[in-house]
Amino acid sequence: MGIPLFKGSEVERLRQAGRAAAGTLAHVASRLQAGVTTADIDAWVREDTARRGGAPSQLGYKGYPATVCTSRNHVVCHGIPRSDEVLKPGDIVNVDVTTHLEGFHGDTSATFMVGEVSSDAKHVVDVARRCRDVGVSVVRHGARLGDIGAAVMALAKAEGCSIVEEFGGHGIGRRMHGEPHVPHVGKAGTGITLKSGMVITIEPMVNLGRPDIRMMPDGWTVVTADGSLSAQFEHTVLVTRDGCEILTPNPELSLHVAGSHPES
């Protein structure tokens, strides 16, 4: 399948790209509050990525018009930032950052809660974060790709949520998207065998309602078919002999952001 195995200086540059993406995501998180627009987020990502010496991987990818994906409430993924889309108390919004630095890509996302949110919103955000983490926890040399999907699917089902099947994680490195495709549904013990040196993303999209989705007329924005809330978290991970290394660490990232409108 042509899946690259990275080592030595390549791994160090992957770490640098991953840390840069995670740093930009944290920078955005520190400025989020009700009253900002998703276009503001796009501008912050553009500025902070440049400050770190990188370039936004998403800008221009297959014609994508922005530097970041901002997916709010019932938007599953690939939401395009807009100047007329204003964050409001009670919203949840996923911010998906990918940075190209020194020839390598780092990809990470988180879903943030604006002010006081509903119990349903808290639930889907919490489940999405835990689904990512349980997927990461099974990654190691010798594991099968289906082990990831099985673990994620079991947790989501136990919590009364569903997993979007049409989109998944992917190989990443010198290319933003490469082999293998990483489904977040599956059967344990099936799929390709993971090998030390592979780099993949774990990024389950978790819906509060049904898993069905639909594409909006812009050709990018994907929403839940039933209008239910959706949340997502993502890490880039390096497969190792005894587990994996998270290349986009962000241990202090706060998911709760201010609910008051910024002063003019």
Backbone as JSON, one array per atom type, in Angstrom:
{
  "sequence": "MGIPLFKGSEVERLRQAGRAAAGTLAHVASRLQAGVTTADIDAWVREDTARRGGAPSQLGYKGYPATVCTSRNHVVCHGIPRSDEVLKPGDIVNVDVTTHLEGFHGDTSATFMVGEVSSDAKHVVDVARRCRDVGVSVVRHGARLGDIGAAVMALAKAEGCSIVEEFGGHGIGRRMHGEPHVPHVGKAGTGITLKSGMVITIEPMVNLGRPDIRMMPDGWTVVTADGSLSAQFEHTVLVTRDGCEILTPNPELSLHVAGSHPES",
  "N": [[0.82, -1.21, 0.0], [2.18, 1.11, 0.1], [2.72, 2.56, 2.47], [4.46, 4.89, 4.33], [7.31, 4.47, 6.52], [8.58, 6.17, 9.16], [11.64, 7.56, 10.47], [14.4, 8.52, 12.6], [15.68, 11.71, 11.76], [13.43, 12.43, 10.38], [11.31, 11.8, 12.07], [11.75, 13.64, 14.11], [11.24, 16.03, 12.77], [8.56, 15.63, 12.19], [7.6, 15.73, 14.79], [8.08, 18.44, 15.33], [6.35, 19.7, 13.49], [3.91, 18.73, 14.45], [3.88, 19.78, 17.06], [3.79, 22.47, 16.42], [1.27, 22.73, 15.17], [-0.37, 22.0, 17.34], [0.27, 24.06, 19.09], [-0.75, 26.28, 17.74], [-3.47, 25.64, 17.79], [-3.91, 25.84, 20.55], [-3.4, 28.54, 20.87], [-5.57, 29.67, 19.46], [-7.63, 28.7, 21.1], [-7.19, 30.19, 23.42], [-8.18, 32.65, 22.74], [-10.78, 32.41, 22.01], [-14.2, 33.26, 22.36], [-17.63, 34.07, 23.04], [-19.12, 36.02, 20.5], [-16.98, 36.35, 18.78], [-16.1, 35.7, 15.36], [-16.16, 32.95, 13.01], [-14.51, 33.57, 10.94], [-12.67, 35.21, 12.22], [-11.26, 33.25, 13.62], [-10.04, 31.94, 11.49], [-8.28, 33.97, 10.63], [-6.64, 34.19, 12.9], [-5.42, 31.67, 12.91], [-3.99, 31.76, 10.53], [-2.17, 33.86, 11.09], [-0.82, 32.93, 13.41], [0.26, 30.49, 12.62], [2.11, 31.33, 10.69], [3.78, 32.81, 12.34], [5.01, 30.76, 13.7], [6.61, 29.75, 11.81], [5.51, 28.12, 9.9], [3.15, 26.87, 7.41], [-0.34, 27.0, 6.59], [-1.71, 23.92, 6.08], [-4.19, 23.27, 4.99], [-5.11, 25.33, 3.38], [-6.09, 25.95, 0.16], [-6.04, 23.25, -0.44], [-7.19, 20.89, -2.58], [-8.78, 22.91, -3.49], [-9.85, 24.07, -1.2], [-10.96, 26.91, 0.6], [-9.91, 28.2, 2.89], [-7.84, 28.61, 5.88], [-8.3, 26.89, 7.94], [-10.59, 24.53, 9.38], [-13.78, 25.12, 10.65], [-16.18, 23.9, 12.58], [-19.37, 24.02, 13.56], [-21.74, 23.25, 16.05], [-24.17, 21.41, 14.6], [-22.59, 20.84, 12.46], [-20.54, 18.51, 11.02], [-17.94, 18.26, 9.89], [-15.35, 20.08, 8.11], [-16.33, 22.67, 7.98], [-16.54, 25.92, 6.62], [-14.85, 28.87, 7.45], [-16.55, 31.96, 8.2], [-17.38, 35.42, 7.91], [-19.84, 36.18, 8.8], [-20.63, 34.31, 10.6], [-21.17, 33.94, 13.82], [-19.94, 33.16, 17.01], [-21.9, 31.98, 19.7], [-23.15, 32.02, 23.12], [-23.6, 28.78, 24.4], [-23.03, 27.43, 22.09], [-21.15, 24.8, 20.45], [-17.96, 24.27, 19.0], [-15.84, 22.92, 16.6], [-12.4, 23.17, 15.98], [-10.11, 22.72, 13.53], [-6.84, 22.24, 12.9], [-4.1, 22.2, 10.71], [-0.7, 22.02, 10.14], [1.99, 22.8, 7.99], [5.33, 22.26, 8.07], [8.74, 22.55, 7.58], [8.66, 20.58, 5.59], [6.92, 18.62, 6.53], [3.74, 17.51, 7.91], [1.47, 18.36, 10.55], [-1.43, 17.51, 12.37], [-4.34, 18.38, 14.05], [-7.22, 18.63, 16.22], [-9.9, 20.1, 18.18], [-12.94, 20.25, 20.07], [-14.72, 22.97, 21.24], [-16.51, 24.48, 23.97], [-18.8, 27.04, 24.25], [-19.35, 29.31, 26.67], [-22.14, 28.64, 28.85], [-23.31, 25.5, 28.14], [-25.65, 23.06, 26.83], [-26.69, 19.99, 28.48], [-26.67, 17.9, 26.68], [-24.84, 18.85, 24.79], [-22.49, 18.96, 26.32], [-22.24, 16.26, 26.78], [-21.82, 15.05, 24.21], [-19.43, 16.25, 23.47], [-17.7, 15.34, 25.49], [-17.82, 12.56, 25.04], [-16.77, 12.4, 22.44], [-14.13, 13.26, 22.84], [-13.21, 11.21, 24.53], [-13.55, 9.05, 22.83], [-11.62, 9.56, 20.85], [-9.36, 9.26, 22.5], [-9.52, 6.58, 23.38], [-9.2, 5.31, 20.98], [-6.57, 6.07, 20.34], [-5.3, 4.74, 22.4], [-5.1, 2.04, 21.72], [-3.26, 1.87, 19.73], [-0.34, 0.49, 18.5], [2.72, -1.18, 17.6], [2.07, -4.0, 15.67], [-0.62, -4.1, 16.25], [-3.95, -4.19, 14.82], [-5.61, -2.39, 12.21], [-8.38, -2.44, 12.39], [-8.74, -2.71, 15.11], [-8.69, -0.18, 16.19], [-11.04, 1.1, 15.21], [-12.95, -0.64, 16.3], [-12.69, -0.24, 19.07], [-13.32, 2.48, 19.33], [-15.95, 2.57, 18.29], [-17.31, 0.89, 20.09], [-17.22, 2.34, 22.5], [-18.61, 4.73, 21.81], [-21.15, 3.69, 21.2], [-21.89, 2.6, 23.67], [-22.3, 4.92, 25.06], [-24.52, 5.98, 23.92], [-24.2, 7.34, 21.54], [-23.25, 7.96, 18.07], [-21.01, 7.02, 15.38], [-19.6, 8.72, 12.66], [-19.33, 7.24, 9.53], [-18.4, 7.74, 6.98], [-16.14, 9.33, 6.94], [-12.75, 9.38, 8.15], [-9.67, 8.79, 9.97], [-6.25, 9.18, 8.79], [-3.21, 8.42, 6.99], [-0.26, 10.4, 7.46], [2.33, 12.78, 6.89], [4.88, 13.56, 4.91], [2.97, 14.18, 3.13], [-0.27, 15.66, 3.51], [-2.58, 14.08, 3.54], [-2.62, 10.64, 3.31], [-2.07, 7.11, 2.71], [-2.54, 4.87, 5.5], [-6.18, 4.75, 5.14], [-8.04, 5.42, 8.04], [-10.49, 3.95, 9.57], [-13.13, 4.67, 11.91], [-14.91, 2.9, 12.77], [-15.28, -0.6, 13.06], [-13.97, -4.01, 13.06], [-12.34, -5.79, 15.55], [-9.07, -7.15, 15.14], [-8.98, -7.17, 12.41], [-8.07, -5.76, 9.18], [-5.16, -3.81, 8.09], [-1.9, -4.46, 9.48], [-0.44, -2.54, 11.96], [2.69, -0.83, 11.98], [5.79, -0.08, 13.55], [6.85, 3.24, 13.22], [4.97, 4.1, 11.4], [2.77, 6.84, 10.79], [-0.24, 8.23, 11.77], [-3.55, 9.69, 11.83], [-5.93, 9.98, 14.46], [-9.25, 10.55, 14.66], [-12.16, 10.57, 15.41], [-15.51, 11.32, 14.44], [-18.22, 12.22, 16.2], [-21.61, 11.77, 16.64], [-24.53, 13.04, 18.25], [-26.99, 12.09, 17.6], [-28.21, 10.12, 14.92], [-25.87, 8.41, 12.7], [-25.94, 9.35, 10.12], [-25.17, 11.6, 7.43], [-25.07, 14.7, 5.52], [-24.12, 16.54, 2.6], [-23.47, 19.97, 2.21], [-24.44, 22.64, -0.12], [-22.05, 24.05, -0.73], [-20.13, 22.21, -1.21], [-18.24, 21.41, 0.61], [-18.91, 21.65, 3.41], [-20.07, 19.46, 5.85], [-22.89, 18.11, 7.39], [-24.92, 16.87, 10.12], [-27.49, 14.6, 9.29], [-29.86, 14.55, 10.7], [-29.84, 16.88, 12.12], [-28.69, 16.83, 14.62], [-26.3, 17.41, 17.3], [-22.72, 17.42, 16.76], [-19.41, 16.33, 17.44], [-15.8, 16.44, 17.59], [-12.47, 15.24, 18.07], [-8.91, 15.28, 17.59], [-5.77, 13.69, 17.13], [-2.41, 13.52, 15.91], [-0.47, 10.65, 15.58], [2.43, 8.66, 16.26], [3.3, 5.41, 15.51], [4.76, 3.11, 17.72], [7.07, 0.67, 19.09], [6.14, -0.14, 21.61], [3.7, 1.07, 21.89], [2.37, 4.18, 21.24], [3.35, 7.46, 20.16], [2.1, 10.58, 20.89], [1.99, 13.12, 18.66], [0.94, 15.62, 18.63], [0.66, 16.97, 21.19], [-1.29, 18.47, 23.8], [-1.71, 19.16, 26.66], [-2.77, 21.1, 28.38], [-4.96, 22.28, 27.25], [-7.87, 24.11, 27.32], [-11.29, 23.37, 27.15], [-13.5, 24.84, 27.66], [-14.79, 27.95, 26.92], [-15.11, 31.55, 27.05], [-18.32, 32.94, 27.68], [-19.34, 35.46, 27.49], [-19.88, 38.38, 25.5], [-17.22, 39.97, 23.71], [-15.85, 43.09, 24.76], [-16.45, 46.16, 23.08]],
  "CA": [[0.0, 0.0, 0.0], [3.05, 2.26, 0.07], [2.64, 3.35, 3.7], [5.84, 5.17, 4.75], [7.77, 4.28, 7.9], [9.46, 7.3, 9.43], [12.65, 7.32, 11.5], [15.47, 9.49, 12.74], [15.4, 13.14, 11.64], [12.05, 12.59, 9.91], [10.43, 11.8, 13.25], [11.93, 14.91, 14.81], [10.52, 17.07, 12.03], [7.14, 15.37, 12.43], [7.31, 16.28, 16.12], [8.05, 19.9, 15.22], [5.11, 20.08, 12.82], [2.81, 18.43, 15.36], [3.88, 20.77, 18.15], [3.36, 23.76, 15.88], [-0.19, 22.68, 15.01], [-0.97, 22.0, 18.68], [0.45, 25.4, 19.63], [-1.71, 27.18, 17.09], [-4.79, 25.32, 18.33], [-3.97, 26.42, 21.9], [-3.5, 30.0, 20.69], [-6.96, 29.95, 19.12], [-8.45, 28.43, 22.29], [-7.01, 31.27, 24.39], [-8.86, 33.85, 22.27], [-12.18, 32.13, 21.72], [-15.28, 33.66, 23.25], [-18.83, 34.47, 22.32], [-18.99, 37.29, 19.82], [-16.01, 36.27, 17.7], [-16.6, 35.01, 14.18], [-15.27, 31.88, 12.55], [-13.49, 34.24, 10.12], [-11.62, 35.61, 13.15], [-10.46, 32.06, 13.88], [-9.22, 31.74, 10.3], [-7.21, 34.97, 10.66], [-5.71, 33.83, 13.98], [-4.65, 30.51, 12.48], [-3.07, 32.25, 9.49], [-1.12, 34.65, 11.72], [-0.02, 32.16, 14.36], [1.01, 29.5, 11.86], [3.25, 32.04, 10.1], [4.69, 33.16, 13.43], [5.76, 29.56, 14.07], [7.45, 29.36, 10.67], [4.83, 27.12, 9.09], [2.1, 27.28, 6.47], [-1.57, 26.22, 6.82], [-1.8, 22.84, 5.09], [-5.52, 23.15, 4.4], [-5.38, 26.41, 2.44], [-5.91, 25.56, -1.22], [-6.07, 21.79, -0.63], [-8.33, 20.53, -3.44], [-9.59, 24.1, -3.65], [-10.42, 24.56, 0.06], [-10.68, 28.35, 0.55], [-9.53, 28.79, 4.17], [-6.66, 28.03, 6.54], [-8.74, 26.06, 9.06], [-11.99, 24.12, 9.35], [-14.51, 25.5, 11.87], [-17.42, 23.12, 12.45], [-20.16, 24.48, 14.7], [-22.99, 22.58, 16.43], [-24.54, 20.23, 13.83], [-21.63, 20.63, 11.38], [-19.69, 17.37, 11.35], [-16.56, 18.55, 9.52], [-15.05, 20.89, 6.93], [-17.02, 23.96, 7.97], [-15.72, 27.01, 6.1], [-14.99, 30.09, 8.25], [-17.31, 33.04, 7.57], [-17.44, 36.65, 8.71], [-21.19, 36.33, 9.36], [-20.91, 33.21, 11.53], [-20.75, 34.46, 15.12], [-20.09, 32.21, 18.11], [-22.86, 32.42, 20.71], [-23.19, 31.16, 24.29], [-24.33, 27.54, 24.15], [-22.48, 26.76, 20.92], [-19.9, 24.05, 20.45], [-17.3, 24.48, 17.71], [-14.58, 22.21, 16.38], [-11.37, 23.89, 15.24], [-9.21, 21.7, 12.97], [-5.63, 22.93, 12.46], [-3.03, 21.39, 10.13], [0.46, 22.88, 9.86], [3.08, 22.29, 7.17], [6.56, 22.86, 8.59], [9.96, 21.83, 7.22], [8.37, 19.44, 4.72], [6.04, 17.64, 7.17], [2.45, 18.02, 8.37], [0.9, 17.98, 11.84], [-2.89, 17.68, 12.24], [-5.0, 18.23, 15.36], [-8.44, 19.42, 16.4], [-10.64, 19.97, 19.43], [-14.25, 20.89, 20.09], [-14.8, 23.89, 22.36], [-17.84, 24.82, 24.45], [-18.86, 28.49, 24.45], [-20.22, 29.65, 27.79], [-22.93, 27.53, 29.38], [-23.88, 24.69, 27.07], [-26.63, 22.08, 27.27], [-26.16, 18.71, 28.92], [-26.41, 17.13, 25.46], [-23.59, 19.35, 24.2], [-21.4, 18.48, 27.17], [-22.11, 14.81, 26.61], [-21.23, 14.68, 22.93], [-18.03, 16.7, 23.5], [-16.96, 14.41, 26.34], [-17.72, 11.26, 24.37], [-15.86, 12.53, 21.31], [-12.75, 13.29, 23.37], [-12.86, 9.87, 25.02], [-13.43, 8.15, 21.66], [-10.27, 9.75, 20.32], [-8.36, 8.73, 23.42], [-9.54, 5.11, 23.38], [-8.59, 4.92, 19.72], [-5.12, 6.23, 20.51], [-4.78, 3.79, 23.4], [-4.87, 0.7, 21.16], [-2.25, 1.96, 18.67], [1.0, -0.03, 18.82], [3.27, -2.1, 16.61], [1.42, -5.31, 15.69], [-2.09, -3.98, 16.34], [-4.62, -4.14, 13.51], [-6.36, -1.15, 11.99], [-9.73, -2.65, 12.89], [-8.77, -2.58, 16.57], [-9.0, 1.22, 16.51], [-12.46, 1.32, 14.96], [-13.77, -1.43, 17.23], [-12.65, 0.41, 20.38], [-14.05, 3.75, 19.24], [-17.36, 2.27, 18.08], [-17.88, 0.32, 21.31], [-17.41, 3.41, 23.48], [-19.68, 5.61, 21.37], [-22.42, 2.98, 21.34], [-22.19, 2.49, 25.1], [-22.7, 6.24, 25.55], [-25.71, 6.42, 23.21], [-23.83, 8.19, 20.41], [-22.91, 7.23, 16.85], [-19.78, 7.41, 14.7], [-19.71, 8.95, 11.22], [-18.56, 6.2, 8.85], [-17.88, 8.19, 5.67], [-14.86, 9.99, 7.12], [-11.93, 8.75, 9.18], [-8.31, 9.29, 10.04], [-5.45, 8.98, 7.58], [-1.78, 8.55, 7.09], [0.2, 11.78, 7.35], [3.79, 12.89, 6.96], [5.25, 14.53, 3.87], [1.68, 14.55, 2.56], [-1.27, 15.86, 4.56], [-3.46, 12.91, 3.53], [-2.06, 9.5, 2.61], [-2.46, 5.81, 3.24], [-3.82, 4.19, 5.27], [-7.42, 5.29, 5.68], [-8.22, 4.92, 9.4], [-11.91, 4.02, 9.94], [-13.41, 4.69, 13.35], [-15.79, 1.76, 13.03], [-14.58, -1.77, 12.54], [-13.93, -5.25, 13.81], [-11.01, -6.06, 16.09], [-8.34, -8.23, 14.51], [-9.06, -7.07, 10.95], [-7.37, -4.61, 8.61], [-3.71, -3.92, 8.01], [-1.14, -4.48, 10.72], [0.33, -1.32, 12.21], [4.12, -1.07, 12.16], [6.55, 1.01, 14.15], [7.27, 4.22, 12.23], [3.8, 4.65, 10.73], [2.15, 8.01, 11.41], [-1.64, 8.3, 11.38], [-4.4, 10.52, 12.68], [-7.12, 9.4, 15.1], [-10.13, 11.72, 14.67], [-13.57, 10.17, 15.27], [-16.59, 12.31, 14.42], [-19.23, 11.6, 17.04], [-22.92, 12.43, 16.57], [-25.46, 12.76, 19.35], [-28.09, 11.33, 17.01], [-27.85, 9.08, 13.97], [-24.59, 8.66, 12.04], [-26.14, 9.82, 8.75], [-24.71, 12.95, 7.14], [-25.36, 15.21, 4.18], [-23.21, 17.57, 2.14], [-24.09, 21.25, 1.88], [-24.19, 23.04, -1.51], [-20.71, 24.58, -0.97], [-19.25, 21.11, -1.58], [-17.29, 21.12, 1.69], [-19.5, 21.54, 4.74], [-20.82, 18.24, 6.11], [-23.74, 18.28, 8.56], [-25.71, 15.7, 10.51], [-28.74, 14.54, 8.53], [-31.0, 14.79, 11.59], [-29.67, 18.15, 12.82], [-28.15, 16.64, 15.97], [-24.95, 17.93, 17.55], [-21.59, 16.57, 16.41], [-18.14, 16.79, 18.01], [-14.63, 15.71, 17.11], [-11.12, 15.54, 18.56], [-7.94, 14.63, 16.71], [-4.33, 13.72, 17.35], [-1.48, 12.81, 15.03], [0.29, 9.73, 16.43], [3.49, 7.83, 15.7], [3.28, 4.03, 16.02], [6.03, 2.69, 18.29], [7.11, -0.75, 19.48], [5.39, -0.42, 22.83], [2.48, 1.88, 21.95], [2.45, 5.25, 20.27], [3.72, 8.79, 20.64], [1.21, 11.64, 20.41], [2.84, 14.17, 18.08], [0.23, 16.89, 18.77], [0.22, 17.03, 22.59], [-1.81, 19.74, 24.29], [-2.3, 18.75, 27.93], [-3.41, 22.18, 29.13], [-5.99, 22.89, 26.42], [-9.18, 24.24, 27.96], [-12.4, 23.23, 26.2], [-14.53, 25.8, 28.03], [-14.39, 29.31, 26.56], [-15.96, 32.57, 27.64], [-19.65, 33.07, 27.09], [-19.74, 36.86, 27.35], [-19.41, 39.01, 24.27], [-16.08, 40.84, 23.96], [-16.17, 44.51, 24.81], [-16.05, 46.89, 21.88]],
  "C": [[0.86, 1.27, 0.0], [2.96, 3.14, 1.3], [4.05, 3.62, 4.21], [6.08, 4.85, 6.22], [8.83, 5.33, 8.17], [10.46, 6.95, 10.54], [13.61, 8.5, 11.55], [15.01, 10.94, 12.64], [13.98, 13.38, 11.12], [11.09, 12.65, 11.09], [10.55, 13.11, 14.0], [11.19, 16.03, 14.09], [9.01, 16.88, 12.11], [6.72, 15.91, 13.8], [7.18, 17.8, 16.06], [6.76, 20.37, 14.56], [3.91, 19.85, 13.73], [2.72, 19.43, 16.49], [3.42, 22.14, 17.65], [1.85, 23.8, 15.72], [-0.89, 22.75, 16.36], [-0.85, 23.38, 19.32], [-0.52, 26.39, 19.03], [-3.13, 26.91, 17.59], [-4.95, 25.93, 19.73], [-4.08, 27.94, 21.83], [-4.93, 30.4, 20.36], [-7.84, 29.78, 20.36], [-8.36, 29.58, 23.3], [-7.76, 32.54, 24.01], [-10.34, 33.65, 21.98], [-13.11, 32.69, 22.79], [-16.48, 34.02, 22.4], [-18.62, 35.85, 21.72], [-17.93, 37.3, 18.74], [-16.63, 35.5, 16.54], [-15.65, 33.88, 13.81], [-14.22, 32.44, 11.59], [-12.36, 34.76, 10.99], [-10.68, 34.44, 13.42], [-9.52, 31.8, 12.7], [-8.03, 32.71, 10.29], [-6.18, 34.63, 11.73], [-4.82, 32.66, 13.58], [-3.6, 30.92, 11.45], [-1.87, 32.96, 10.15], [-0.22, 33.79, 12.61], [0.81, 31.09, 13.66], [2.25, 30.13, 11.25], [4.27, 32.39, 11.18], [5.55, 31.98, 13.86], [6.6, 29.02, 12.91], [6.81, 28.36, 9.74], [3.88, 27.74, 8.08], [0.87, 26.44, 6.75], [-1.74, 25.18, 5.71], [-3.11, 22.85, 4.33], [-5.78, 24.19, 3.31], [-5.06, 25.97, 1.01], [-5.94, 24.07, -1.49], [-7.34, 21.4, -1.36], [-9.31, 21.69, -3.58], [-10.19, 24.64, -2.37], [-10.0, 26.02, 0.27], [-10.16, 28.98, 1.84], [-8.33, 28.07, 4.77], [-7.02, 27.0, 7.6], [-10.18, 25.65, 8.8], [-12.62, 24.48, 10.7], [-15.92, 24.91, 11.78], [-18.26, 23.3, 13.71], [-21.47, 23.7, 14.83], [-23.29, 21.34, 15.6], [-23.62, 20.0, 12.63], [-20.64, 19.55, 11.82], [-18.23, 17.68, 11.07], [-16.52, 19.5, 8.33], [-15.88, 22.16, 6.83], [-16.08, 25.07, 7.54], [-15.92, 28.26, 6.95], [-15.7, 31.2, 7.47], [-17.35, 34.25, 8.49], [-18.81, 36.85, 9.33], [-21.58, 35.18, 10.28], [-20.3, 33.58, 12.89], [-20.97, 33.4, 16.2], [-20.98, 32.8, 19.2], [-22.78, 31.51, 21.93], [-24.09, 29.96, 24.02], [-23.84, 26.78, 22.95], [-21.35, 25.79, 21.3], [-19.29, 24.24, 19.06], [-15.99, 23.71, 17.66], [-13.66, 23.08, 15.54], [-10.31, 22.87, 14.83], [-8.03, 22.4, 12.3], [-4.65, 21.91, 11.88], [-1.91, 22.32, 9.69], [1.49, 22.14, 9.03], [4.35, 23.02, 7.59], [7.74, 21.98, 8.23], [9.67, 20.53, 6.46], [7.43, 18.4, 5.3], [4.79, 18.32, 7.71], [2.11, 17.5, 9.77], [-0.56, 18.38, 11.86], [-3.55, 17.43, 13.58], [-6.27, 19.06, 15.4], [-9.02, 19.18, 17.78], [-11.97, 20.67, 19.27], [-14.39, 21.69, 21.38], [-16.25, 24.23, 22.69], [-17.86, 26.3, 24.82], [-19.86, 28.8, 25.56], [-20.93, 28.43, 28.35], [-23.58, 26.78, 28.22], [-24.84, 23.66, 27.67], [-25.95, 20.79, 27.74], [-25.86, 17.81, 27.73], [-25.09, 17.55, 24.83], [-22.4, 18.87, 25.01], [-21.16, 17.0, 26.94], [-21.4, 14.46, 25.32], [-19.77, 15.12, 22.85], [-17.19, 15.74, 24.33], [-16.77, 13.06, 25.67], [-16.74, 11.32, 23.21], [-14.41, 12.54, 21.77], [-12.32, 11.91, 23.83], [-12.75, 8.86, 23.89], [-12.07, 8.31, 21.0], [-9.24, 9.06, 21.2], [-8.35, 7.21, 23.46], [-8.98, 4.58, 22.08], [-7.07, 4.99, 19.78], [-4.55, 5.13, 21.39], [-4.48, 2.4, 22.83], [-3.81, 0.69, 20.07], [-0.9, 1.47, 19.18], [1.44, -0.93, 17.68], [2.6, -3.47, 16.76], [-0.08, -5.26, 15.86], [-2.66, -3.93, 14.93], [-5.45, -2.86, 13.41], [-7.79, -1.27, 12.53], [-9.85, -2.53, 14.4], [-9.15, -1.16, 16.98], [-10.5, 1.46, 16.36], [-13.35, 0.58, 15.94], [-13.83, -0.75, 18.59], [-13.47, 1.69, 20.38], [-15.55, 3.49, 19.15], [-18.02, 1.75, 19.35], [-18.16, 1.41, 22.35], [-18.56, 4.32, 23.08], [-21.05, 4.96, 21.56], [-22.84, 2.88, 22.8], [-22.7, 3.8, 25.68], [-23.89, 6.8, 24.78], [-25.45, 7.34, 22.04], [-23.51, 7.33, 19.2], [-21.65, 7.82, 16.23], [-20.05, 7.6, 13.21], [-18.79, 7.97, 10.5], [-17.89, 6.68, 7.57], [-16.51, 8.84, 5.76], [-14.08, 9.3, 8.23], [-10.58, 9.43, 9.26], [-7.54, 8.88, 8.79], [-3.97, 8.97, 7.92], [-1.37, 9.99, 6.86], [1.71, 11.8, 7.48], [4.23, 13.97, 6.0], [4.01, 14.99, 3.11], [0.68, 14.73, 3.7], [-2.19, 14.66, 4.67], [-2.8, 11.81, 2.71], [-2.6, 8.21, 3.18], [-1.84, 5.6, 4.63], [-5.0, 5.07, 5.67], [-7.65, 4.63, 7.03], [-9.7, 5.02, 9.78], [-12.09, 3.99, 11.45], [-14.58, 3.78, 13.71], [-15.07, 0.55, 12.46], [-14.65, -2.96, 13.47], [-12.51, -5.52, 14.26], [-10.37, -7.24, 15.36], [-8.38, -8.21, 13.0], [-8.27, -5.85, 10.48], [-5.87, -4.8, 8.62], [-3.09, -3.93, 9.39], [-0.33, -3.2, 10.84], [1.79, -1.68, 12.48], [4.78, 0.16, 12.76], [7.07, 1.94, 13.05], [6.13, 4.77, 11.41], [3.3, 5.87, 11.5], [0.74, 8.15, 10.86], [-2.36, 9.32, 12.27], [-5.55, 9.67, 13.23], [-8.07, 10.56, 15.31], [-11.61, 11.37, 14.52], [-14.52, 11.36, 15.32], [-17.8, 11.67, 15.07], [-20.52, 12.43, 16.99], [-23.77, 12.07, 17.77], [-26.63, 11.93, 18.86], [-27.6, 10.23, 16.09], [-26.52, 9.4, 13.29], [-24.72, 9.27, 10.65], [-25.74, 11.29, 8.59], [-25.2, 13.4, 5.78], [-24.39, 16.36, 3.88], [-23.98, 18.83, 1.78], [-23.7, 21.69, 0.46], [-22.79, 23.59, -1.77], [-19.71, 23.48, -1.34], [-18.23, 20.73, -0.53], [-17.99, 20.79, 3.01], [-20.38, 20.3, 4.85], [-21.59, 18.42, 7.41], [-24.43, 16.97, 8.91], [-27.05, 15.74, 9.79], [-29.94, 14.87, 9.4], [-30.89, 16.09, 12.38], [-29.11, 18.03, 14.21], [-26.74, 17.19, 16.08], [-23.89, 16.91, 17.16], [-20.32, 17.18, 16.99], [-17.01, 15.91, 17.55], [-13.38, 16.18, 17.84], [-10.14, 14.74, 17.73], [-6.53, 14.78, 17.24], [-3.62, 13.07, 16.16], [-0.6, 11.94, 15.91], [1.3, 8.94, 15.62], [3.41, 6.45, 16.33], [4.68, 3.66, 16.5], [5.94, 1.22, 18.71], [6.21, -1.06, 20.66], [4.12, 0.41, 22.96], [2.49, 2.92, 20.85], [2.88, 6.53, 20.96], [2.74, 9.79, 20.04], [2.08, 12.8, 19.95], [2.2, 15.56, 18.19], [-0.26, 17.07, 20.22], [-0.26, 18.42, 22.97], [-2.49, 19.52, 25.63], [-3.06, 19.84, 28.66], [-4.52, 22.88, 28.35], [-7.33, 22.93, 27.15], [-10.28, 24.19, 26.9], [-13.54, 24.19, 26.49], [-14.04, 27.21, 27.72], [-15.46, 30.28, 27.02], [-17.29, 32.68, 26.91], [-20.1, 34.5, 26.92], [-19.18, 37.43, 26.07], [-18.23, 39.93, 24.58], [-16.51, 42.29, 23.93], [-15.68, 45.19, 23.55], [-15.13, 48.05, 22.27]]
}
